[in-house]
């Protein structure tokens, strides 16, 4: 190829000059290679002049060699071009950022592997997709403006927006866009996509940290050497120190001087071992005021685990401490009279018993109840009643020695605790009697209540104690029992606890303690008394609680149920019964015919009035898997005289979940028919007291018939309990009774016996 045939890119002069030099070098080498061959050619062709032949051969051979050498150079250049192209595509595909070529219409023309990976789609599948398909709808306007500016100016400033992967997963991206011309001269957009999700998250964390640092809590940051680097605005407000007054100093400038070196050594030992310390500490403000603060110190560590900073949060608890003191006063002192309440009295009694044990002296407790106080409240009002109580407390406090205690238990009941009486029981009793008589005299004096000159008296019960020979509860019970003896004897008098009462007290105390242990020691069990429909078909049972005492044998429910009611144990017993019944229903769920039998459970009024009763029962049903429609709750009429709205709400809520309801012992309480109509009951139960004499007592017979008629008019079923004979059953059947239980059918049976009975029935 001659120089005349060469084409040079105007923008690449250096490359053209290099090519010209290479051509000249090739021609020179070709001429030298043909020098010797020319002479031989001339000798062989005698028809041409020597010079002509020489020149022609030289020109042809030079041209031939020139072409061969040019071809070799072109092959080498092509290989280098291919290698460069391969390197370019490797760099393009494996670049750490995503590249896309996008047409003016917004279609993706080309993308590298990083873009395909970032967008979660195969590289080939990206082509011809709209780039905007990967932009969140809320950020489409941002991309539109960015796209428009790039087309109009050739390059658009970078922008941040939210993109979507192919599967819809969002991420934050930064776009850089410039225009270019493709091979056909068309304008395309070269878009660089950087995933900045982590950067955005870090920015958000920094903003949150900044806001948190400027919280209402006083905060301080120190370096690893405990020099203060930064404090927030709350720190300045709490301590009075400006930031420039504390930066570069140690937190010791806040020390109140109330904590010794051991305190701080322990603090730092805890920080180094657990990574945090928090607790109450006293600091000093700039004005010198010492105040309580709740301090939390946490170390900040670098990637190698080395502590670089400490962050301390101070919370001024001055107001909380005041509130705590106020709460303590409310917790331990009676609001109306200002004297200690029951909680503080019990604490004083513990101390008095310890002193009595050590000194072998007696103490005494006087239980004081105002006579006819309810009448005064009803006639003069509660304001005057409270005024009387305050005056009573003042007179009682004025009449005791320093070190003795006057407390109000509630209502019109007061207690006086006498300590350090004589070591001789007779002398101690005499001392107690003297105080008791003074109390009676003081409380019998007239009271001026507004314009009314009121006269009142009190009944006082007294008991002695020494050391820990008798429990606090029993001491209170003894004094209480003695007070009731004083009332029975005519009021306005003092009565000492009679030791003969101790048998009843001890029996009650022993039974109460044993009942608490019965739950732990599995002494309780459930028996099931079968219930039958009028056609003789077994339809269910009533779960009855039984207590087998290890010493006393079987304890009658009539003895321990009232005790459980009075002591509050009925709540624990009731929960135990419901859990066991629901567990049993769940076990019977796949056993015919047991899975078709309902179980009735008697629920005490106190248990049902618990605010969380419905939630607790639903939780038990859920945990055990028992079917609610086979559980019937028997409620007593006493529930109908307290907060009927709450009763109706709970019954309706449980009823909606399938639980059945029966009204137990109907006719023995104080039922209101209007309340009875509001309750979504399923069943009414005729009490056994009416069934027992239904054949002999015309009144009981009439009541039984009336209950059946009333219940049926309200579309309720009727079940009679205590049916012990065929004649009773026949009478009740003639009256329209729907179901029965009693000894005529079966006594209450242990669970195994009941299951066997059900299979035979």
C-alpha positions, 0 to 999 in steps of 0.5 A: 500500500502506498502512502497515497492510499493511507487514511488518518483519523484527524483526531489521532496525528501521533498514530498516523505519524507512527504508521508513516515511519513504520511504512518507510522502515518497511520499504527500506528493509525491502530494498535492501533485501532485493539488492542481491536478487536484482543482479541475477535477474538482469543476467537472465533477461538480455532483451531489456536494458540492465537498468530497466530490468533492475528497476522493475524487479526492484519495484515489484519485489519491494512492493511484495515484501512491503505488502507481506510486512504490512500484513504481518503488522496488521495481524499483530495489531489486530491481535493487540486490538482483540486483547485490548477489547477483551481487557476492556470488556473484562474491566467493564463487566467486573467494575465495582459500579453498575453501568447501563446504556439507555436510549433516549426513549428510556430502554436499556441497550446494554448493561454490565454484569455488576448492573445485572447483579445489582438489579437481580436479573440476568444480563441478557434479560435487561436489554429492552427493559425500561430503566424506569421500571427499576425506579420506585414510583415515588421517585419517578419524578426525580429520575425524569428531571435527571434524565431530561437534564442529561439529554439537554446538557449532555451531563446531569449532576448526580442524584440519589433516589430509591430503586427496585430490584427485579423482585421488588426489593428496594435499595438506595442508589446514586446515579451519574449520567452523561450522553454519548453517540452510538455507531449510528450517531444516535444519542444514548445515556451512559448511567453509572449506578452506585448502591448507597443503601449502607451509606443512607443507613449510616447517615440515618444512624448518625442523625438518630444518634445526634437527636438521641444525644440532644435528648432530655437526659444529661449526656457526657462523652469522654475519651479512654483517659476519662477526659470530657470531649462533649456534653449535650444541652441537657447536661448544661441545664442539669449541672449548670456547667457550660460545655466550655467549662467541662471539656478537657476536664474529668467527670470528677469535677461533679463529685459530691464527696459522698462516695468513697474510693471503694465505691468508684473502684467497684463501679469501674470493675463492673464496667470492665467486667460487664460492659456497663454500670448503672446505679444511683449516685449523688452529684454536685451542681455548679451552684454547689447543690448536691442532687441524686442522679441515676447514672449509666456508663457504657464503654465504646470499643473499636473493631479490635475491642479496645475502649476508645470512649465512654458515654455517661447518661445522667438522669436527675431523680430529685423529683422521683425521690420526692415522689418515692417518699410521698408514695412511702408515706401513702404506703405506710401511713393512713391517709385520713388519720396520719397514723401508721397503716397495717403495713407499717404496723406489721413491721413494728410488730416484727421488731417488737417481737424480736425485742421481746424475744431478746429481753424475755418481756411481754408485749400486747396488742389492743384491737379497738373498734368504734361502736355504732360508727356506721350509724354516724356515717349514715346520719352525719355523712362521711366528712364528719365520719373522717373528722371523728376518725382523726380525733380518735387517732389523736386521742389514742396517740396522746394516751400511749408511751413513746415507742408504742404504736397506734395504727389504723387497719381500716374503717373504724378499726384501730390497733395499739401495740405496746412494747417492753411490758413486764416480764411477768405475765400478770404484771404485763396484763395489768399494764395492758389493762391500764392502757385499755381503760385509758383508751375507753375513757378517752374515746368516751369523751364528747366529740364536736362534729360541726354543730353536733355534740357527738358521744361514742364508745369503743370495744377493745380486745387485748392479747399478750405475746412474748417473742415469736411464740405466736405468729403475727396473724394469730396475735391479730386474730386473738385481739380481734376475737377478744374485741368481738367478745367485748361487743357481745358483752355489751360494748364500751368495755375491754376484753382479754383474749380467752386461752380457751379460744386458742383451740379454734384459732389453732385449728383454723391456723393449722387448716389454713397452713395445710390448705396452702400446702395442699396445692403444692403437695398434690393433696387436692383432687377432682371428683365428677358427679354424673348429670342425667337428662330426663330420658336417663341419658348421661349428659355431663358431670359437675367437678367437685373439689376434694381434699385428702389431708395426710393427718386429718383424712378427708376434710369436708368442703364445707370446712375448707371452702369458707376458709379459702374464701376468707383467706383469699386462697379461693383464687388459687384453688379456683385457678387449679380447678379450672386448669385441671378440668380443662386438661381433663376435657382435652384428654377426653376429646377423642374418647367416646362417649366422654368427648360428648359430656359437659363438665360444670365448675362452680366459680366463687364470686370472689374469683369471678370478680377478678378483673382478669378472670375472663382473660385467664380462663381463655388463656387456659382454654387455649393452652390446654386445647379444651373445647369451650362448649363442653365447659359450664361455669356455675355462678352463685346468686351473690354475684348479682348484687355487685357490679352487674354490668361487669358480670354481664360483660364477662359472661357475654364475652365468654359465652361468645367463645362457647362457654356455658353458664348456669345459675347455682343454688337458685332461690337461696340468695337475693336474685333480681329477675331484671338481672336474671333476664339480662344474663345470657344463661343456659341453665338454672340449678335447683338447690338441694335444700328445696329438693331434700324436702320436696315430697314432705314440705308443700312450700319446697314443692311450690318453690321447685315448681316455681323455679322450673316455670320461671326458668322455662319462661326465660328459655333456660334449662333446669337441673336439680341437685341432691336428687337422692330417691326415685320419688324425688326424681319423679316429682321433679320430672312431673314439674318439668325438670330437665336434668338431675344429679344426686345419689339416686344416680351416683355419688361424685366419683374419682376420674377413673371411676367416672370414666368407667361409669360413663362407658357403662351408662 
